[in-house]
Amino acid sequence: MAELGFHLLCIIFTLSLSSVRSRTISPTLTGSMSELDVSDSIQKSLNVLSFSPHPLQSQLLSPFHLSSSSSSSSILSLQLHSRSAVHKSSHKNYESVTLARLARDSARVESLQTRLDLAINGVKKADLKPIGTEFAAEDLEVPVISGTSQGSGEYFCRVGIGHPASQAYMVLDTGSDVNWLQCAPCADCYQQADPIFEPASSSSYSPLTCDAHQCKSLDVSECRNGTCLYEVSYGDGSYTVGDFVTETVTLEGSTAVEHIAIGCGHNNEGLFVGAAGLIGLGGGPLSFPSQINATSYSYCLVDRDSESASTLDFNSPIPHDAVTAPLLRNSKFDTFYYVGLRGISVAGQLLHIPSSTFKLTNDGNSGVIVDSGTAVTRLPTEAYTALRDAFSKGTKELPSATGVALFDTCYDLSTKKSVQVPTVAFHFSNGKILDLPAKNYLIPVDSSGTFCFAFAPTSSSLSIIGNVQQQGTRVSYDLENSLIGFSPNKC
């Protein structure tokens, strides 16, 4: 029996989705314009560089133990926080923060696409092992903290690992399944905010055998002296290699879950600097929700530039006022969560985008995934162009600005306190509609008043709804009933 004290205090960079509504599709919709508070957005961009990190808790409460093999219907919760709230930024200005975020975002999208391509084409990840690596010696709820300034991932949890629990920050990722953390002794470990986990200090640490079902569920594994070794590579050059073990995960509020399979990485590299490891929230059998037999989970991503906190909840029902949509699964790749999307509207007018653009095909291509780790929503070029052109048409009176990084539609709002812009909305395949607030698609890229339209084109057929568009809204994954819900102001 292995115990991994898992106290999740997750820091998430989030934007508020304040006006989400469920409506039936019609040619012209009410509420065709949305107001953007320019002054508030600029002030937050100035504040983010001056945040003082929250003091870290030194101890966890005595845990109440649950077994991962039992199906728990009780609500479990972890607190979520913006990365800025717990880690002081090293950037000199907000433009530098933005460019660093977008660079990480591009690497993230490439990683997701690479992993999906491998699965669809039947290529084993073992064929792409990183060069030079070697195996070396209420619901369940947690706080979520934004991880942008940590240099890895966008959302973080504060966790306690082992017995007694050692605390660490972990990246939260809906696009991954395998949970892992850096462990001593390190053959190659990146810098993290907390001390490297010492397996010898935990009485609950227990290596998995090679014939254990958790080991057999890995995409890439090897056997050494009868124990399981794992490797996870992310397609962007990031990877982790080490021992596959079980531990007890202790969540904030003193709830502990026993026998969680987790990688103890001795050789790790990539975009995880600052965090000790990763908590996988994907749909595969090794993800944290799957291992605790969660019937559902939800998170609310607070404004990426605020010190506010929210929660990651397990086994919580979808709020009654949520905008719901079909939750779809890809038979070729069970990690990603797909949503049934019919189209997109601007200022109440449904765009002329073929519905097939967003449809998940039988061969595993296309479709739309909801991802916590991607910041900016990606759309196939044809769909993006139609969206951008319609939005630009409705913002002709706003002064334009030069594009920034992957953003090609930007505005100089330095002389404005607030502006009215066309409302952008997602139209789901069940007829429901999700209106986005203006601050979830027109975002500051510096502190001088430059704002950009926060969507981007992709040459891939895969669309991704990113966390900028999710911020301020509780996103619920009802795994039992195959529904995804979007709830306004439920943070």
N, C-alpha and C positions, 0 to 999 in steps of 0.2 A: 504494500500500500504506500503510495507515494503522495506527498502533500506539497502543493505549490502555493504558498501564501500569495494570494493574488489580490492586492488592494489596488483597484483601478481608479486613479484620479486622472481623467483624460482631459487634455487641453485641446480645444478645437478652435480653429480659426473659422468663424462663421458669419454669414450675412443674414439679416432678418428678412424672412418672407412674411410680410405683415398682412397682405390682402389676398388670401387664397379662397377661391369660391368654387363651388360645384354647380355647374350649369349644363343645360342641354345645348347642343350645337345649333346655331342658327346663322344665316348669312351675315347679319349685322348684330353685334353684341353691345350691351350697355357697358359703361365704364371703359370707353375706348382709349382714354388718356390716363396716365398715372403721374403723380407728382414726385419729383426727386428733390430731396432736401440737400442742396449742394453744400451749404455752410456746415451742416452736421457731418457730412462725409469728409470734408476737408479737415475739420477739427479732429475727427477720429484718426485721420492719417498723420496728423501732427502729434497726437497723444501717444500713438503706438511706440514711438521711439523713446518715450520717457517713462514707460511703465516700470514699476519696481516689482520684480518677481515676488510671488507669494512665498512665504516661508514654507519649507517642506516639513511634513509631519514625520516624526522620527520613529513612531511605533504604530502598530496596528492593534486593534482590540483583540481580545481572545476570540478566536473564530468559532462560529457555530457550523458544524460540519454537515455537508451534504455529499452524496455520492453521485458521480457523473453518470453512473449507470441507471440511476433512478430518474424517472420522469417527473421533474418538479414543476408544479403549476403555480407556485408562489412567485410573486413579483420580486425580481432581483434588480438592483440598480447600482450604477457607478456614476460618479460625477464627471462632467465634461467641462473643460476650461479652454479658453483660447491660449495658444502657445505663448502669446505676448504676455499673458498674465503670470507666467511662471518662469520665463526665460527672457532676460533682457536682450534686446536686439543689438547686434554688433554693426548694423548698417548705419551709415551717416545720414541718409535721407530716405524718404519714402519711395522715391523712384528706384533706388537701389534695392529696396525690399521687393518692389513689384517685379523687377527684372529677374531677381533670384527666384521668386515664386514661379514665374512663367518658364524659366529654364528647367526647373524641377518638374513642372507640369508637362512639358514636352517629353521629357524622359519617361515620365509615368505613362503617358498615352502610348508611347512606343513599346513600353514593356507589356501593357495589356494586349495590344494588337499582336505582338510577337507570341505571347503565350496562347492566345486564341488560335492563331495560324498553325502553331505546332499541333494543337489538339485536333483541329479540323483536318489537317493533312496527315495525321497519324504519326508524326515525328516524335520520338521519345526525347524528353529533356536530357537524358543521359548522353545524347549525341552532341549536346552543346554545353558540356561541362566547362566551367571557367578555367582558363589556362593558369596553371601553377597552384591550383588548390589541392589540398590533400587532407585526408581525415586525420586530425591531430587530437594528442591528448587534450420592500414592496415588491415587484419583479426584481430580477437580478439587475441591479442598477449601479453604474459607476459614473464618476465625473469625467467629462470629455474636455480635453484641453487642445487648443490649436497648436500644431507642430511646425509651422512654417519657419519660425526663427530657429528652430532646433536643427534645421538643415536636413530633415528627413520627414517625409510624410506630412500631412496637413493636420492630423488629429491625434491627440495623445491621451493616454490614461495613466494615472498614477497607480501602480500596482505593488503588491507585496508578494514576494516569491520565496517559497521554501518554508521550513519549520525549524526554528523561528523565522518569521517573514523578513525578507530583505526588500526594501522598497526600490522601485525603479519606474521610469517612464517607458511606456510601450506605445508604438504606433497602432492605431486602429485602422483596419483595412477591410472593406467589404469585397475587395477584389482578390483576396488571398484566403487560403484555408489553413495552412500550417502555422501554428503558434511556435515562436522560438524566442530565445534571448541569448545574449553573449555570456559565455561561461569561462571560468578559469579552469585549467591553464590556457592562455591564449597563444595560438600559433600566429594569428593575425587578427587583431580586434581594432575597430575604429574607436574614436573618442566618444564617450557617453557621459551624461551628467552625473550619474551615480556610480558607485564602485561596481566592478565586474562581479557577477554572481559567483559564489564559491559553492559548488555542489557538496563539498565535504562538510560545509556548515549546516546543511539541511538534513534532518533525520528522515524526511519524507521522500528524498530523491531516490528513484528506482529505475535503472535502465530497463528498456524493453528488449525482449528476446527477438530473434530474427523471424520466428514463426508467429509472433503476436499479430493480431489482425490490424492493429494500428500501423505496424511496420509495413505490412503488405498493402496498406492503403496509400503509401507514399508513391509519388511519381518516380522518384529516384532514391534508391537505398542500396546499402551494401551491408555485409555481415563481417564483424570482427570479434573473434573470441566468443561467438554465440550471442553477441548483442547487436542491436540495430544501429546503423549509421544512416543519417539523412543528408540530403543536399537539396536546397531550394535555390533556383536562379530565377531572376525576375525579368530577363530579356533586355535590361538596360545596363548590364554590367554588374548589377548588385547581386550578391549571393550570400548564403550562409551554409556552413558545413559543420557537422558535429554528431553528437550522440542523441538518439531519440529516446526519451525517458517519460516517466509519468511523475507528476507532482500534484500537490494540492493548491488550488487557486483560491486565495482569500480576497474577497471583494470588500469594498468599503462598507462599513456598517457591520463588519465582523462575520459576514457569511463566507464560508469556505466550501469549495467544491473539490472533492478528492478524485484522484486517478485521471487527471487531465494529461493527455499526451502532448508533449512539448519538446521542441528541439533545443538542445544545449549546445550552442554554436561555439566552436573553438577557432574557426576560420571564417571571418565575416568581412564583407566589404560592400560599399555602395552608399546609397542616399539615406542612410539611417543615422547619421551622425547626431548625437545628443540622446537618442532613445536607446534603451537597453535591448530592444527587440520589437516584436510585432505580435498583435493579437488578430488572428484571422477571423473575419465575420462572414466569409463566403458560404456558398451552398454545399460544399463538399463534406465528406464524412469526418474529416479531421478538424474542421473549423470549431471555434469555441461554442457557437450556438448548437451545432450538431452534437458535440460531445456532452453537453448538459441537457440534451433532448428538449431544447426550448421550442415552444410552439409558435413563438413570435419574438421579435425584438424591435426596438425603435431607438432613434437618437434625434437630438435637436442640436444643430450646429449654430452656436452663437456667433455674433458678428466677429469676423476675423480680426477686426481692429478694436475689440473691446476686452475688458477684463471680466465680463460676465461669465457665469458658469451655467451648464445645463446637465443633462443626464443621458446615459445609455441604459436602457431598461430591457430586461428580458422577461418574457411571459406577460407582457402588458397588452391589453386589447387595443385595437385601433379606435381612436376617439370617435364619438358618434358624428361629429361634424367634419370628419376627414373627407377629402376628395379621394376616392378610391379608384384604382385601375387594376387590370389583370396583371398578376405577377407570373411571368413566363420563365421557363427553363430551357436551356440548350442541351439537347441530348448528346452533343459532342463534347460539352465542357460544362460541368455542373457547378463551377465556382461562381460564375457571374449571375446577377439578378437582372432579368430583362423585364421591361414594362411594355404593355401594349399601347403604342402611340399611333394615332391616326394622322395627325397633322399639327401645324402651328399657325396661330393667327397673330396679326399685328393690327392694333387699333380696331379690333373686332372683326377683321376681315380674314377669313381662312385663306392661307396662301395656296397657290397652285403648285403643290408638290405631290407627285404620285404617291398614293398610300403604300405602294410596294417599297418605297424608299426606306420605310421604318419597319418593315415586316421581317421577323425572324424566319429564315428559310429552313427547310428540312435538312439541308446540308450543313447547317450551323453558321451560315453567313448572315450578314446584315443584322437587323434588330437594334434595339436601344437598351443599353444597360444603365442602371443607376449606380454611381460609384462615389464613395466617400473620399477617395484619394485623389481623384482628378478634380482640379479647380474649375477650369473653364469648359463649358459644354461644347462638345465637338459634334458637327453635323457634316454629312457628305457634302461635297462642294456645291452641287446643284441646289440642295436644300438651304445651305448657308447663304448662297448668293441671293436666293429669293427672299430670305429673311432680312438680310442686310439691306437690300435695295428697298424693301418696303419700309423698314425703319428709317432709312436715310431720307426717303420721300416725306416722311412725317416729321422730320427734324430739320427741314431746309432753313428755318429761321435761326437755328443755332450756329454760332461761329465754329468752323471746323478747325481741327488741329492735325498735326502730322501723326501718322500711325506709330504705335509703340510695340516692338517685338511682334508677336503673332496677331495683335489687334490692328486692323486696317481702317476702322471707323472710329475716329476720336473727335472730341470737341473741346474748345476753350471756354470753360464756364467760370473763369476767374472773376468776372464782373457780376455773376449771378448769385442770388441767395437761394433760389429754387427755380425749377423749370418743369414744364409739362412735356411729357414725352409719350409716344404711343405705347399702349399696353401690349406686352408680349405674353401669349398664353399657350400652354400645351393642351392639345385635344387628344384625349385617350380613346382607345378603341371601344370602350363601353359607353361613350357619349358624355363622359364627365370632362370638365375643363378646369385647368389649374392656371389662374392668373398669377403672374409674377409681379411683385412690387418693383418699381423702377430701380431701386438700389441693388437689386439682384441681377441686373443686366447692364446698367450704366455705372461703372465703378471708377474711382479715382486711381490714377497711375502715378501721381506725384502729389505734392502738397500745394501746388501752385494753381490748381484749378483745371488740370487736364483730365478729362473723363473719357473712357473708351467703352464701346459696345462689347460686352463680355461673352461673346460667342466666337468660335473659330472653325474654319473649314478643315476637313480631313479627306485625303484621297481614299481612305478606307471606306468600306460599306457599313462599318460599325459606328453607330452613334453612341455618345456618352453624355448623360446628364450629370454635370459636375457639381461640386459642393457650393460654388458661388450661387448657383440657381436654387440650391436647397436651403441655404442659410435662413434662420429664423423660423423655419417650419419643422415640425416633428415629422420625420419620415419613418413610417411603420412597415415592417415586413411581416405579414401574417403568413407564416410558412405552412400552417395547417390548412388554410382556406385559399391559398394562392392569390392573395391580394396584397397590393402595396398602397399605403395611405399617406396623404399629405395633409397635415393639420396646421392651420395658421395659429401663431402665437401660443404654442404649446411647449415652450421651452422652460 
